Amino acid sequence: MNLQQVLKNKFGFETFRPGQEEVIRDVLRKQSQIAILPTGSGKSLCFQLPAYLIEGTVVIISPLVALMEDQVAILKQQGEKRVAALNSFHTYQERERMIQQLHHYKFIFISPEMLAVPKVAEKIRSIRLAFIVVDEAHCISQWGFDFRPDYLRISEFLRTLYEPTILALTATADRQVIQDIRDYLNLTNPVLHKHSLDRPNLSYAIYEMTSEEEKTAWLLKRLTETSGPGIIYVASRKRADELAVLLKDKVRGVASYHAGIEQEDRAFVQDQFLNGELEWICATNAFGMGIHKDDVRQVIHEHIPATIANYVQEVGRAGRDGKTSVTTLIYTKDDIQKTRFIMQEDLPSDEAIRYFASSLKANNSIQEAALLSGVSETGKRILQYYLERFSVADTIQHIQTQRREKEGKLQQMIDLVQSDTCIRERILSLFGEEITGNPSICCSTCHEVPIESIRFTKDTQEKREWEDWFTRLTQLLG
């Protein structure tokens, strides 16, 4: 089979990117696999191309509505009409119609929560499946244990199928995440395709600040002196909104993005950013996964991420076009405790677990048990999953293990920001890789990271000044 010809005729590309062809050939051989390919390597092609060479429907389990809708839109732009996304974005009537017509689709994008709906799972089992894709598969480990236990339930659906071919795709996965993917997708001896996550075009900079005010002043200076597009990651929804309002007075094209914003408004902000109408997004980690924007020049963290895996995922959204891009993390010592609190707040205490379990035993509803025990909405979902499968004592043990693992991962992140060794080298070593040579723009530990490449060009500056003048004139003229 001439895959090069299929690639050119169907997708218009002359050559495969590194890693794509090997993954595609294993899909065609019906080999289940875990493919770890860096951001911007074209993971979607790894399931789109073989889908046209295998009879049946491809089911893509995807974590975010925005990601699903984006991939659906791209396929439709390519001329594919047999594509649907089953998620909460659609009305009840629209979802019911899709469910009845699932057998007509070539590509079905679905969330883990929707896959757990019995009638949806039953309908999917009734159609001929080519293979199943778990996109952003690291979410099984990163989110499944934390606040989306339906990720852990994917295996229950897979057990009802006869030897399905599974393609698990992600950009970052350490040894533990790889093991979690194997375990929770019931993969026996899967093929592992792992390509280096090093991105030589990205520079890494980490700077400690003395106060929140100094961080804000630094951001204002950076954004007024350099160009985007860029993403500023913050720790909370409140900070995203506050920072966006503050920056709008000094910088054009700024908006906030987080899960507290209405779904349609989030989609609008995302589209504006993708289309170049917005230059900066102040966001929580709800933004960025699967976003196809190649020219992000800067990713700035205004806080300490909970894990290095999160950090690598987020900085990986810069420079997908291969051009020089700058990633910067600024923090204060207080940010360490803030991150620790956010990371641990939804894990219920031993006492709360016992009280929750006893409330259920007393025939209270799950919601009532959560209220009586003081367990959060997220904690309720976690406990519901574990108590369905384990004893109270084992559930307590699981939660205690999660708490220790979270603290260990945070400590790795703290060690990274406080270290005086090469940032790139430390990141790669945690993912089992060795540095093969420092690029000229390596990191702030090796040398001061140059930002000349993201300074305003004269044309850009003149254009902005003209736009500012035109806006003022329009306001004067009413």
C-alpha positions in Angstrom: 0.0 0.0 0.0 1.4 3.4 -1.1 0.8 5.5 1.9 2.7 8.4 0.4 0.2 8.5 -2.4 -2.8 8.4 -0.1 -1.2 11.2 1.9 -0.8 13.4 -1.1 -4.1 12.7 -2.8 -6.3 12.8 0.3 -4.5 15.4 2.5 -2.2 17.3 0.1 1.0 16.6 1.9 4.2 15.4 0.2 5.8 13.7 3.2 4.9 12.4 6.6 6.1 14.2 9.8 8.4 12.2 12.1 6.5 9.4 13.7 3.3 9.6 11.7 3.9 6.8 9.2 5.0 4.2 11.8 1.8 4.9 13.8 -0.4 4.6 10.8 1.1 1.3 9.6 0.5 -0.2 13.1 -3.1 1.0 13.0 -3.5 -0.8 9.6 -1.9 -3.9 11.1 -4.6 -3.7 13.9 -1.9 -3.2 16.5 -3.0 -1.4 19.7 -0.5 1.3 20.6 0.4 4.2 22.7 1.9 7.0 20.5 3.7 9.9 22.2 4.3 12.5 19.6 5.3 16.1 20.4 2.8 19.0 20.1 2.6 20.1 16.4 3.6 16.7 15.0 0.2 16.1 13.4 -1.3 13.5 15.7 -4.8 13.8 14.1 -3.4 12.5 10.8 -2.5 9.3 12.6 -6.2 8.3 12.8 -7.6 10.3 9.9 -5.5 8.7 7.2 -6.0 5.0 8.2 -9.7 5.6 8.7 -10.1 5.9 4.9 -8.3 2.6 4.4 -10.3 0.5 6.9 -13.9 -0.3 6.7 -16.1 0.9 9.6 -16.4 3.9 12.0 -13.6 5.5 14.0 -14.6 6.5 17.5 -12.4 9.3 19.0 -12.7 9.7 22.7 -11.8 13.3 23.4 -11.5 15.4 26.6 -12.9 18.8 25.6 -15.9 20.2 23.7 -13.7 22.9 22.1 -11.2 20.2 20.9 -13.9 18.0 19.4 -15.6 20.9 17.6 -12.3 22.1 16.3 -11.4 18.7 14.8 -14.9 18.3 13.4 -14.6 21.7 11.7 -11.2 20.7 10.2 -12.6 17.5 8.8 -15.6 19.3 7.3 -13.2 21.8 5.7 -11.4 18.8 4.1 -14.7 17.8 2.6 -15.7 15.0 5.1 -19.4 15.1 5.8 -19.7 11.9 7.8 -18.5 13.4 11.1 -20.2 14.1 14.4 -19.4 15.2 17.9 -21.5 13.9 20.8 -21.1 16.4 23.6 -23.0 18.8 25.9 -22.7 21.6 23.4 -25.7 20.3 21.4 -29.3 20.4 22.5 -31.0 17.2 23.7 -32.9 16.9 20.4 -29.7 17.3 18.4 -27.9 14.6 20.4 -30.9 12.2 20.1 -30.8 12.6 16.4 -27.1 12.0 16.2 -27.4 8.9 18.4 -30.0 7.4 16.0 -27.8 8.1 13.0 -24.4 7.0 14.4 -24.1 4.2 11.9 -23.9 6.7 9.1 -20.8 8.5 10.4 -17.2 7.7 9.6 -15.8 9.7 12.5 -17.5 10.0 15.9 -16.0 12.3 18.5 -17.3 11.7 22.0 -16.5 12.6 25.6 -15.8 9.9 28.3 -19.0 11.1 30.1 -21.1 10.6 27.0 -19.6 7.2 26.4 -20.7 6.2 29.9 -24.4 6.8 28.9 -25.8 3.3 28.4 -27.9 4.0 25.3 -24.9 5.7 23.6 -22.6 2.8 24.5 -25.1 0.3 23.2 -25.6 2.1 19.9 -21.8 2.3 19.4 -21.5 -1.4 20.1 -24.1 -2.1 17.4 -22.1 -0.5 14.6 -19.0 -1.7 12.8 -15.9 -0.1 14.3 -12.7 0.3 12.5 -10.7 1.3 15.6 -10.9 3.5 18.7 -8.8 6.5 19.4 -8.2 7.9 22.9 -7.0 11.5 22.1 -5.0 13.4 24.8 -4.6 10.0 26.5 -2.5 11.5 29.4 -5.9 12.8 30.7 -6.6 9.3 31.9 -3.8 9.7 34.5 -3.9 13.5 34.8 -7.7 14.0 35.1 -9.3 10.6 35.7 -8.1 10.3 39.3 -8.8 13.9 40.0 -12.2 15.1 38.8 -13.3 13.0 35.7 -13.6 9.4 36.9 -15.5 8.6 33.6 -12.0 8.5 32.1 -11.3 5.5 34.3 -14.6 3.9 33.1 -13.5 3.8 29.5 -12.1 0.3 30.2 -15.5 -0.9 31.2 -16.8 0.0 27.7 -13.8 -1.5 25.9 -14.3 -4.8 27.7 -17.7 -5.1 26.0 -16.0 -5.1 22.5 -14.3 -7.9 20.8 -10.5 -7.2 20.7 -10.8 -3.6 19.5 -7.7 -1.8 18.0 -6.9 1.1 20.3 -4.7 4.1 19.4 -3.8 6.2 22.5 -2.4 9.6 21.5 -0.7 12.2 23.6 2.2 14.7 23.5 3.6 14.0 27.0 3.7 10.9 29.2 6.3 9.8 31.7 6.6 6.2 32.9 3.7 6.4 35.3 1.3 7.9 32.8 2.2 5.3 30.2 1.5 2.6 32.8 -1.9 4.3 33.7 -2.8 4.4 30.0 -2.0 0.7 29.7 -3.9 -0.3 32.8 -7.0 1.8 32.2 -7.4 0.9 28.5 -6.8 -2.8 29.1 -3.8 -2.8 26.7 -1.8 -6.0 26.7 1.7 -5.5 25.2 0.8 -2.4 23.2 3.3 -1.0 20.7 4.9 2.1 22.1 5.9 4.9 19.8 7.8 7.6 21.7 9.4 10.5 20.1 11.5 13.2 21.9 9.5 16.0 23.4 12.4 18.4 23.0 11.5 21.5 21.0 14.7 23.2 20.0 12.8 26.3 18.8 11.5 27.0 22.3 13.4 28.8 25.0 12.7 28.4 28.7 13.0 31.2 31.2 12.1 31.1 34.9 12.2 34.2 37.1 11.4 34.6 40.8 9.6 37.8 41.8 9.2 39.3 45.2 5.5 40.1 45.0 2.3 40.0 43.0 2.8 43.6 42.1 6.2 42.9 40.6 4.7 40.1 38.5 2.0 42.4 37.2 4.6 45.1 36.4 6.7 42.5 34.6 3.8 41.4 32.5 2.8 44.9 31.5 6.4 45.6 30.4 6.7 42.4 28.5 3.4 42.8 26.7 3.9 46.4 25.7 7.5 45.8 24.5 7.0 42.5 22.7 4.5 40.9 20.3 2.3 37.9 20.5 0.2 35.9 19.8 0.6 34.6 23.3 -1.1 32.8 26.2 -0.7 33.8 29.8 -1.5 30.9 32.2 -2.8 31.9 35.6 -3.9 29.9 38.7 -7.5 31.0 39.0 -10.5 32.2 37.1 -10.6 35.4 39.2 -7.0 36.2 38.3 -7.6 35.5 34.6 -10.5 38.1 34.6 -8.6 40.6 36.7 -5.5 40.4 34.6 -7.4 40.7 31.3 -9.1 43.9 32.5 -5.8 45.4 33.7 -3.9 44.6 30.5 -6.7 45.9 28.2 -5.9 49.4 29.3 -2.3 49.0 28.0 -2.4 46.3 25.4 -4.7 45.7 22.5 -6.5 42.4 21.9 -6.7 40.8 25.3 -9.4 38.5 26.7 -9.8 36.0 29.5 -10.7 32.3 29.1 -11.8 29.8 31.8 -14.4 27.2 32.6 -16.5 29.8 34.5 -17.3 31.6 31.2 -20.4 30.4 29.2 -19.5 27.7 26.7 -20.6 29.9 23.7 -18.5 32.8 24.9 -15.5 30.6 25.3 -15.9 29.3 21.8 -16.1 32.9 20.6 -12.9 33.9 22.4 -11.1 30.9 21.0 -12.2 31.7 17.5 -11.0 35.3 17.9 -7.6 34.1 19.0 -7.3 31.6 16.2 -8.3 34.2 13.6 -5.8 36.8 14.9 -8.5 39.2 16.3 -7.1 38.7 19.8 -3.4 38.7 20.5 -3.3 37.6 24.2 -5.4 35.1 26.2 -5.3 35.2 30.0 -6.3 31.7 30.8 -6.5 28.8 33.3 -5.4 25.4 32.1 -8.9 25.0 30.5 -7.4 26.7 27.4 -5.1 25.4 24.7 -5.5 21.6 24.5 -5.8 20.7 20.8 -5.9 24.3 19.7 -4.5 24.5 16.1 -2.7 27.8 16.1 0.8 27.5 14.8 2.1 31.0 15.4 1.9 31.3 19.2 5.1 33.2 20.0 4.9 33.3 23.7 3.6 31.2 26.6 3.8 32.9 30.0 3.1 31.2 33.3 2.1 33.6 36.1 2.0 30.8 38.6 3.6 27.4 39.4 1.9 24.5 37.6 1.0 21.5 39.7 3.2 19.1 37.6 6.0 19.3 35.1 3.7 17.3 32.7 1.1 20.2 32.9 3.9 22.7 32.3 5.3 20.9 29.3 1.8 20.5 27.8 1.2 24.2 28.1 4.5 25.5 26.9 4.3 23.1 24.0 1.5 25.3 22.5 4.1 27.8 21.5 6.0 27.7 18.2 4.2 24.9 16.5 5.4 26.5 13.2 9.0 25.7 14.1 9.9 29.4 14.6 11.6 30.8 17.6 9.3 31.2 20.5 9.7 32.2 24.2 8.3 30.5 27.2 8.5 32.2 30.6 7.5 31.3 34.1 7.3 34.0 36.8 6.5 33.2 40.4 6.8 34.2 44.0 7.5 31.9 47.0 3.8 32.2 48.0 2.8 30.6 44.7 4.1 27.3 46.0 1.5 27.1 48.8 -1.2 28.5 46.5 -0.6 25.7 44.0 -0.5 23.1 46.8 -3.9 24.3 48.1 -5.5 24.2 44.7 -4.1 20.8 44.0 -5.3 19.2 47.2 -8.5 21.0 47.9 -10.9 18.6 46.2 -9.4 15.5 47.8 -11.7 14.6 50.7 -10.2 14.0 54.2 -10.4 10.5 55.8 -13.2 11.7 58.1 -15.2 13.1 55.2 -14.9 9.8 53.3 -16.2 7.9 56.3 -19.1 10.3 56.8 -19.9 10.3 53.1 -20.0 6.4 53.0 -22.1 6.2 56.2 -24.6 8.8 54.7 -25.0 6.6 51.6 -25.5 3.5 53.8 -28.3 5.4 55.6 -30.0 5.7 52.2 -29.2 9.3 51.6 -28.8 10.3 48.0 -25.2 11.0 46.7 -26.0 14.7 46.6 -27.2 14.6 50.2 -24.2 12.6 51.3 -21.9 15.2 49.7 -23.7 18.0 51.5 -23.7 16.3 54.9 -20.0 15.4 54.7 -18.8 18.7 53.2 -17.4 17.0 50.1 -17.1 19.2 47.0 -18.8 18.4 43.7 -15.5 17.1 42.4 -14.9 15.0 45.5 -18.4 13.6 45.2 -17.6 12.2 41.7 -14.3 10.8 42.9 -15.9 9.0 45.9 -18.8 7.8 43.9 -16.4 6.0 41.6 -14.2 4.5 44.3 -17.0 3.4 46.7 -18.7 1.6 43.9 -15.6 -0.6 43.5 -13.8 -0.6 46.9 -14.4 -0.7 50.6 -14.2 2.5 52.6 -10.8 1.6 54.0 -9.5 0.9 50.4 -11.0 4.2 49.2 -9.2 6.1 52.0 -6.0 4.4 51.0 -6.5 5.4 47.3 -7.1 9.0 48.2 -4.1 9.1 50.5 -2.0 7.6 47.7 -3.2 10.3 45.3 -2.4 13.0 47.9 1.2 11.7 48.2 1.7 11.4 44.5 0.4 14.9 43.9 2.8 16.3 46.5 5.7 14.4 44.8 4.9 15.8 41.4 4.6 19.3 42.9 8.0 18.9 44.5 9.5 18.0 41.1 8.0 21.3 39.8 9.4 23.2 42.8 12.8 21.7 42.2 12.7 22.8 38.6 11.9 26.4 39.3 14.5 26.6 42.1 17.3 24.7 40.3 20.4 26.4 38.9 20.9 23.7 36.3 19.7 23.7 32.7 15.9 23.8 32.5 15.7 21.9 29.3 18.0 19.1 30.6 16.0 18.7 33.8 12.7 18.5 31.9 13.9 15.9 29.5 15.5 13.8 32.2 12.1 13.5 34.0 10.7 12.0 30.8 13.6 9.5 30.4 15.5 11.5 27.8 18.9 13.0 27.5 19.8 16.3 26.0 21.6 15.9 22.7 22.9 19.5 22.5 21.8 22.9 23.7 20.2 25.1 21.1 21.4 28.7 21.0 18.2 29.9 22.8 18.2 27.2 25.5 17.1 28.6 28.8 17.6 31.4 31.4 19.9 29.1 33.5 22.3 28.6 30.6 22.2 32.3 29.5 19.8 35.2 29.3 17.0 34.4 26.9 17.0 36.8 24.0 13.6 38.3 23.2 14.6 40.3 20.1 12.6 37.7 18.0 9.4 38.8 19.7 10.0 42.6 19.7 7.6 44.6 17.7 8.7 45.1 14.1 8.4 48.7 12.8 5.5 47.7 10.6 3.6 46.1 13.5 4.2 49.1 15.8 3.1 51.6 13.1 0.0 49.5 12.4 -0.9 49.5 16.1 -0.4 53.2 16.4 -2.6 53.8 13.4 -5.3 51.5 14.9 -5.1 53.4 18.2 -5.5 56.7 16.3 -8.4 55.4 14.2 -10.2 54.2 17.4 -9.8 57.6 19.1 -11.0 59.4 16.0 -14.1 57.1 15.7 -14.9 57.8 19.4 -14.6 61.6 18.9 -16.9 61.5 15.8 -19.4 59.4 17.7 
